Amino acid sequence: MATYHQLITALSAHIGRERGITARHLCARLNVPERQVRTLVSEARENGYGICGTPRDGYYIAANAEELEETCQFLRHRAMHSLTLESRLRKVSLVDLVGQLRLPT
């Protein structure tokens, strides 16, 4: 089974958005299923590695703060969308679902 260190090694040649690699190619390189690639990416991010990725660009190591910020915005949007779907399924407001989201006044 591959480790997130092996993922980082595989991504070391993919620094910057323009050098992104698809999940499929990472699967082949690491010899793991796509779900495992996503798990390894999450593990590496939890350990502070600036791994960026979108379906359009593939996975890559951030070359600058702008790329990292774009990935953070992508992840936040995806998370908020999931929470919105859950709130609608449960028929409760998003605020009631996750608690107060407002800034302190």
DODO-6693 format. One line per field, with one value per residue: residue in one letter; chain; residue number from 1; x, y, z of N, C-alpha, C in turn. Coordinates in steps of 0.05 Angstrom, whole numbers. Example, Ala and Ser with C-alpha at 12.3 -4.5 7.8 and 13.67 -1.06 7.14 Angstrom:
BEGIN
code = A, S
unit = A, A
pos = 1, 2
n_px = 264, 257
n_py = -114, -45
n_pz = 156, 142
ca_px = 246, 273
ca_py = -90, -21
ca_pz = 156, 143
c_px = 264, 258
c_py = -66, 1
c_pz = 156, 157
END
This chain:
BEGIN
code = M, A, T, Y, H, Q, L, I, T, A, L, S, A, H, I, G, R, E, R, G, I, T, A, R, H, L, C, A, R, L, N, V, P, E, R, Q, V, R, T, L, V, S, E, A, R, E, N, G, Y, G, I, C, G, T, P, R, D, G, Y, Y, I, A, A, N, A, E, E, L, E, E, T, C, Q, F, L, R, H, R, A, M, H, S, L, T, L, E, S, R, L, R, K, V, S, L, V, D, L, V, G, Q, L, R, L, P, T
unit = A, A, A, A, A, A, A, A, A, A, A, A, A, A, A, A, A, A, A, A, A, A, A, A, A, A, A, A, A, A, A, A, A, A, A, A, A, A, A, A, A, A, A, A, A, A, A, A, A, A, A, A, A, A, A, A, A, A, A, A, A, A, A, A, A, A, A, A, A, A, A, A, A, A, A, A, A, A, A, A, A, A, A, A, A, A, A, A, A, A, A, A, A, A, A, A, A, A, A, A, A, A, A, A, A
pos = 1, 2, 3, 4, 5, 6, 7, 8, 9, 10, 11, 12, 13, 14, 15, 16, 17, 18, 19, 20, 21, 22, 23, 24, 25, 26, 27, 28, 29, 30, 31, 32, 33, 34, 35, 36, 37, 38, 39, 40, 41, 42, 43, 44, 45, 46, 47, 48, 49, 50, 51, 52, 53, 54, 55, 56, 57, 58, 59, 60, 61, 62, 63, 64, 65, 66, 67, 68, 69, 70, 71, 72, 73, 74, 75, 76, 77, 78, 79, 80, 81, 82, 83, 84, 85, 86, 87, 88, 89, 90, 91, 92, 93, 94, 95, 96, 97, 98, 99, 100, 101, 102, 103, 104, 105
n_px = 17, 11, 41, 31, 78, 101, 65, 77, 129, 117, 89, 128, 149, 110, 98, 61, 2, 1, 28, -2, -26, -67, -115, -121, -72, -38, -58, -40, 15, 25, 2, -49, -120, -166, -194, -159, -118, -143, -149, -95, -79, -111, -89, -36, -46, -67, -21, 5, 24, 24, -17, -50, -110, -158, -215, -208, -154, -122, -78, -28, 31, 29, 54, 56, 27, -22, -42, -49, -88, -131, -143, -158, -205, -235, -241, -270, -317, -337, -345, -383, -425, -438, -455, -499, -532, -541, -569, -616, -636, -646, -683, -673, -646, -583, -553, -574, -559, -502, -488, -475, -454, -440, -399, -369, -401
n_py = -24, 44, 103, 169, 196, 172, 191, 246, 244, 226, 271, 309, 323, 353, 410, 467, 492, 485, 439, 397, 331, 278, 242, 190, 179, 184, 141, 98, 106, 99, 51, 42, 45, 97, 119, 111, 145, 195, 191, 190, 241, 273, 258, 277, 332, 341, 337, 383, 391, 427, 410, 417, 414, 402, 378, 396, 412, 372, 340, 374, 404, 464, 521, 573, 623, 640, 596, 560, 587, 587, 532, 525, 556, 527, 478, 497, 515, 467, 439, 472, 467, 412, 414, 447, 414, 373, 402, 414, 362, 347, 384, 431, 495, 518, 545, 525, 472, 471, 505, 572, 614, 665, 724, 748, 801
n_pz = 0, -17, 11, 38, 33, -11, -49, -47, -67, -119, -137, -137, -186, -207, -200, -193, -226, -283, -290, -272, -254, -272, -231, -248, -273, -229, -199, -231, -227, -172, -163, -140, -123, -145, -102, -60, -75, -66, -11, 5, -12, 21, 71, 65, 60, 111, 139, 126, 74, 14, -28, -86, -125, -175, -212, -264, -268, -247, -199, -161, -134, -98, -129, -114, -70, -90, -120, -79, -48, -85, -86, -33, -33, -70, -42, 3, -21, -41, 7, 32, -4, 4, 57, 52, 21, 58, 98, 71, 61, 114, 126, 155, 174, 148, 185, 233, 227, 228, 268, 293, 242, 235, 239, 299, 334
ca_px = 0, 26, 40, 30, 106, 104, 50, 93, 151, 106, 81, 150, 154, 85, 95, 47, -22, 5, 41, -20, -28, -94, -117, -117, -43, -27, -65, -22, 42, 27, -10, -71, -145, -170, -202, -134, -104, -156, -142, -67, -79, -121, -69, -13, -56, -69, 6, 16, 34, 7, -25, -74, -123, -186, -220, -198, -125, -108, -64, -1, 41, 26, 78, 54, 5, -47, -52, -58, -113, -151, -150, -173, -231, -248, -249, -290, -341, -346, -355, -408, -446, -446, -470, -525, -548, -550, -589, -641, -646, -656, -703, -665, -629, -555, -543, -582, -544, -474, -484, -473, -433, -435, -376, -376, -407
ca_py = 0, 68, 122, 197, 203, 164, 210, 271, 239, 226, 298, 328, 332, 367, 435, 487, 484, 477, 412, 379, 303, 267, 221, 164, 175, 179, 113, 80, 109, 89, 25, 42, 54, 126, 126, 112, 170, 217, 188, 199, 270, 284, 253, 295, 359, 342, 339, 409, 393, 444, 396, 429, 396, 404, 359, 408, 415, 349, 345, 386, 419, 493, 536, 599, 627, 642, 569, 548, 600, 577, 506, 528, 565, 504, 460, 510, 515, 439, 433, 487, 454, 388, 421, 457, 391, 360, 418, 411, 335, 346, 405, 450, 515, 513, 555, 506, 448, 472, 525, 599, 618, 694, 735, 761, 830
ca_pz = 0, -19, 33, 28, 25, -39, -64, -48, -86, -146, -144, -137, -213, -215, -184, -208, -240, -310, -290, -257, -262, -266, -211, -262, -276, -202, -193, -245, -217, -145, -164, -121, -135, -143, -74, -44, -82, -52, 17, 8, -15, 46, 92, 60, 67, 140, 149, 119, 46, -3, -52, -99, -144, -183, -234, -289, -269, -235, -174, -164, -110, -103, -136, -102, -51, -105, -126, -53, -42, -103, -77, -8, -41, -83, -20, 19, -37, -41, 34, 37, -20, 17, 81, 42, 13, 82, 111, 56, 67, 141, 128, 175, 162, 149, 211, 254, 223, 236, 289, 284, 222, 233, 253, 324, 331
c_px = 18, 22, 38, 58, 111, 89, 65, 116, 140, 98, 104, 158, 130, 81, 83, 23, -17, 18, 24, -20, -55, -93, -112, -87, -29, -34, -45, 7, 46, 15, -31, -96, -148, -178, -178, -118, -116, -150, -113, -64, -89, -101, -45, -22, -58, -41, 20, 27, 14, 0, -51, -86, -151, -190, -209, -168, -110, -95, -36, 6, 40, 53, 79, 29, -22, -59, -62, -85, -136, -161, -166, -202, -248, -258, -271, -317, -354, -358, -381, -431, -456, -463, -497, -543, -558, -572, -616, -653, -659, -678, -698, -648, -600, -543, -550, -566, -516, -468, -480, -449, -426, -410, -385, -381, -399
c_py = 25, 86, 150, 207, 195, 182, 236, 267, 239, 254, 317, 338, 348, 391, 456, 476, 472, 449, 391, 351, 293, 246, 194, 159, 170, 150, 93, 82, 97, 61, 22, 51, 85, 135, 129, 137, 193, 215, 197, 229, 283, 281, 273, 324, 362, 345, 364, 411, 409, 430, 408, 409, 403, 384, 370, 407, 391, 357, 356, 399, 448, 505, 563, 601, 629, 615, 556, 560, 590, 549, 507, 538, 543, 485, 471, 509, 487, 431, 447, 475, 429, 394, 432, 434, 377, 376, 416, 383, 333, 366, 423, 471, 507, 522, 536, 480, 450, 492, 553, 603, 648, 702, 748, 790, 845
c_pz = 0, 5, 21, 21, -4, -58, -68, -68, -115, -155, -146, -165, -224, -197, -202, -224, -268, -312, -275, -270, -254, -244, -224, -266, -250, -193, -205, -233, -189, -142, -141, -135, -130, -115, -56, -50, -67, -22, 23, 6, 10, 69, 89, 67, 97, 153, 138, 91, 29, -29, -61, -117, -150, -206, -260, -291, -260, -209, -179, -137, -117, -108, -123, -84, -66, -112, -101, -45, -59, -94, -51, -14, -53, -61, -3, 5, -37, -14, 40, 21, -7, 42, 74, 35, 38, 96, 97, 61, 94, 146, 152, 161, 165, 176, 234, 252, 234, 258, 276, 265, 220, 247, 279, 320, 355
END
